[in-house]
Amino acid sequence: MTEDNEFSRTQPRTIDGMRVAIAGLPPDMPVDGASDVELKATSVQQLRAIDRLPYPTEVIIPYRLRSDSIVRLRRLKSE
């Protein structure tokens, strides 16, 4: 399998979109942001508590959740 087949990739542009993207994930699931992502969240629970999304962000979630699964965030470049 390739990486594209193993992960769901969404690009929410609002905090409501972010919450939809991470709906159903365990609150203690770790979050890892790329170096250019300034969101201060290390868990899904903290990500849900953010009050606004300062810029469009790509959310990368494994299709098959395991105990070592991580949500990855990448900042989308402006066009």
ZAKETOR-616595 format. One record per residue (C-alpha): residue number from 1; residue in three letters; x, y, z. Coordinates in steps of 0.5 Angstrom, whole numbers, plus 2048, in hexadecimal, padded with zeros to 3 digits. Example, Ala and Ser with C-alpha at 12.3 -4.5 7.8 and 13.67 -1.06 7.14 Angstrom:
BEGIN
seq | type | u | v | w
1 | ALA | 819 | 7F7 | 810
2 | SER | 81B | 7FE | 80E
//
This chain:
BEGIN
seq | type | u | v | w
1 | MET | 800 | 800 | 800
2 | THR | 802 | 807 | 7FF
3 | GLU | 802 | 80D | 804
4 | ASP | 7FC | 810 | 800
5 | ASN | 7F8 | 809 | 801
6 | GLU | 7FA | 809 | 809
7 | PHE | 7F8 | 810 | 80B
8 | SER | 7F2 | 814 | 80A
9 | ARG | 7F4 | 81B | 808
10 | THR | 7EF | 821 | 809
11 | GLN | 7F0 | 829 | 808
12 | PRO | 7EB | 82C | 80D
13 | ARG | 7EB | 834 | 80D
14 | THR | 7E7 | 835 | 813
15 | ILE | 7E7 | 833 | 81A
16 | ASP | 7E1 | 82F | 819
17 | GLY | 7E4 | 82C | 813
18 | MET | 7EA | 82A | 817
19 | ARG | 7E5 | 827 | 81D
20 | VAL | 7E1 | 823 | 817
21 | ALA | 7E8 | 820 | 815
22 | ILE | 7EA | 81E | 81C
23 | ALA | 7E3 | 81B | 81E
24 | GLY | 7E3 | 814 | 821
25 | LEU | 7EA | 814 | 822
26 | PRO | 7EC | 813 | 82A
27 | PRO | 7EE | 819 | 82E
28 | ASP | 7F4 | 816 | 830
29 | MET | 7F7 | 815 | 829
30 | PRO | 7FD | 819 | 828
31 | VAL | 7FE | 81F | 823
32 | ASP | 804 | 820 | 81F
33 | GLY | 805 | 827 | 81B
34 | ALA | 80A | 829 | 816
35 | SER | 80F | 82E | 818
36 | ASP | 80B | 834 | 815
37 | VAL | 804 | 832 | 818
38 | GLU | 803 | 836 | 81E
39 | LEU | 7FD | 833 | 821
40 | LYS | 7FF | 831 | 829
41 | ALA | 7FC | 82A | 829
42 | THR | 7FF | 824 | 82B
43 | SER | 7F9 | 820 | 82B
44 | VAL | 7F2 | 81F | 828
45 | GLN | 7EF | 822 | 82E
46 | GLN | 7F3 | 828 | 82E
47 | LEU | 7F2 | 829 | 826
48 | ARG | 7EA | 829 | 827
49 | ALA | 7EB | 82E | 82C
50 | ILE | 7EE | 833 | 827
51 | ASP | 7E9 | 839 | 826
52 | ARG | 7EC | 83B | 81F
53 | LEU | 7F0 | 838 | 819
54 | PRO | 7F5 | 83E | 818
55 | TYR | 7F6 | 83B | 811
56 | PRO | 7F4 | 835 | 80C
57 | THR | 7F7 | 82E | 80F
58 | GLU | 7F8 | 827 | 80C
59 | VAL | 7F6 | 822 | 811
60 | ILE | 7F9 | 81B | 810
61 | ILE | 7F5 | 815 | 814
62 | PRO | 7F7 | 80E | 813
63 | TYR | 7F1 | 80A | 810
64 | ARG | 7F3 | 804 | 815
65 | LEU | 7F4 | 807 | 81C
66 | ARG | 7F9 | 803 | 821
67 | SER | 7FB | 805 | 828
68 | ASP | 801 | 809 | 824
69 | SER | 7FD | 80D | 81F
70 | ILE | 7FE | 814 | 81F
71 | VAL | 7FA | 81A | 81B
72 | ARG | 7FF | 81E | 817
73 | LEU | 7FE | 825 | 815
74 | ARG | 801 | 829 | 810
75 | ARG | 800 | 830 | 80E
76 | LEU | 7FD | 831 | 807
77 | LYS | 801 | 837 | 803
78 | SER | 7FD | 83D | 800
79 | GLU | 7FC | 83D | 7F9
//
